[in-house]
Amino acid sequence: ARATRPLVNTMRKRVLASTDLPQPALARGDEPTVIIAGFGRVGSLVASMLDEHKLSYLAIDHDVRSVSQGRKDGNNIYYGNAGDPIFLHKCGLATAKALAVTMDNPAMAEEIVRIARLENPAIKIIART
């Protein structure tokens, strides 16, 4: 798996260069109530429940197709690495009230939780294990 990382990273950069996926640029007051890290089956279900309760959210996923489809469907979703502290900060982590980590990668989930606790100690975290 490690041997293929450079190839995957190169391919990801090429795909991003050929797509028009916006990056989060939150204006004051636009910060989400909840950040959803991972927008697969579980993440999209969480987003639907938040929509039902009229709670704002910002979703993050590293799959270009999921992000493109989610945006077409009207979801507030961005392409990015949820394990990147700078990216999470741009997504409003410092002021979010909750974080839902819905990805099925336990090591990445632990890293995201660690980053969240450092930036926003009061944040409520729900993580898939």
C-alpha positions in Angstrom: 0.0 0.0 0.0 2.8 2.4 0.8 4.5 1.8 -2.5 1.4 3.0 -4.4 1.0 6.3 -2.4 3.1 8.4 -4.7 1.1 7.2 -7.7 -2.2 7.8 -6.0 -1.2 11.3 -4.9 -0.1 12.1 -8.4 -3.4 10.9 -9.9 -5.4 12.8 -7.2 -3.6 16.0 -8.1 -4.3 15.5 -11.8 -8.0 14.8 -11.1 -8.3 17.9 -9.0 -6.6 20.0 -11.6 -9.2 18.8 -14.1 -12.3 19.4 -11.9 -13.8 22.5 -10.5 -14.3 21.5 -6.8 -14.5 24.6 -4.6 -12.5 24.8 -1.3 -14.2 26.0 1.9 -14.0 29.7 2.4 -16.3 30.5 5.2 -17.5 34.0 5.9 -18.1 35.0 9.5 -21.4 33.6 10.6 -21.3 30.8 8.0 -19.6 28.4 10.2 -21.3 25.0 10.3 -22.8 23.5 13.4 -21.5 20.1 12.5 -18.6 18.9 10.5 -19.0 15.5 8.8 -15.7 13.7 8.0 -16.5 11.1 5.4 -19.5 11.3 3.1 -20.2 7.7 2.2 -23.3 5.8 3.3 -23.1 6.8 6.9 -22.0 10.4 6.3 -24.8 11.1 3.9 -27.3 9.6 6.3 -26.0 11.9 9.1 -26.3 14.9 6.6 -29.9 13.9 5.9 -30.8 13.8 9.6 -29.1 17.2 10.1 -31.1 18.6 7.2 -34.3 17.3 8.8 -33.5 19.2 12.0 -32.4 22.3 10.1 -28.8 22.1 11.5 -26.0 23.4 9.3 -23.2 21.1 8.4 -20.1 20.9 6.2 -19.1 17.5 4.9 -15.6 16.5 3.8 -14.6 13.6 1.6 -11.5 12.5 -0.3 -13.5 10.9 -3.1 -13.9 13.2 -6.1 -17.0 11.4 -7.4 -18.7 11.5 -4.0 -18.0 15.2 -3.6 -19.2 16.0 -7.2 -22.4 14.0 -6.8 -23.0 15.4 -3.3 -22.7 19.0 -4.5 -25.0 18.2 -7.5 -27.5 16.9 -4.9 -27.3 20.2 -3.0 -25.1 19.0 -0.1 -22.5 21.3 1.5 -19.6 19.0 0.8 -15.9 19.7 0.0 -13.1 17.7 -1.4 -10.2 17.4 1.0 -8.2 15.5 3.6 -10.0 15.5 6.9 -6.7 14.6 8.5 -5.1 17.9 7.6 -5.4 20.4 10.5 -5.2 23.4 8.2 -8.0 22.1 6.0 -10.2 21.3 9.1 -9.6 24.8 10.4 -10.8 26.2 7.0 -13.9 24.1 7.4 -14.8 25.8 10.7 -13.5 23.3 13.2 -12.6 26.0 15.8 -16.3 27.0 16.1 -18.2 23.9 15.2 -20.3 22.4 18.0 -19.9 18.8 16.8 -17.8 16.5 14.6 -19.1 13.3 13.1 -16.3 11.0 11.9 -18.0 8.5 9.6 -15.2 7.0 7.7 -14.3 3.3 8.0 -10.6 4.0 8.6 -9.9 3.7 12.3 -6.4 5.2 12.1 -7.5 8.2 10.2 -10.5 8.6 12.5 -8.2 8.7 15.5 -6.0 11.3 13.9 -9.1 13.5 13.1 -10.3 13.2 16.7 -6.9 14.2 18.0 -6.7 17.2 15.7 -10.3 18.2 16.7 -9.5 18.0 20.4 -6.5 20.2 20.0 -8.3 23.0 18.1 -11.7 22.8 19.8 -11.6 21.1 23.2 -15.3 21.6 23.8 -16.4 20.0 20.5 -18.7 17.0 20.8 -17.4 14.1 18.7 -19.2 11.1 17.4 -16.8 8.7 15.7 -17.5 5.5 13.8 -15.4 2.6 15.2 
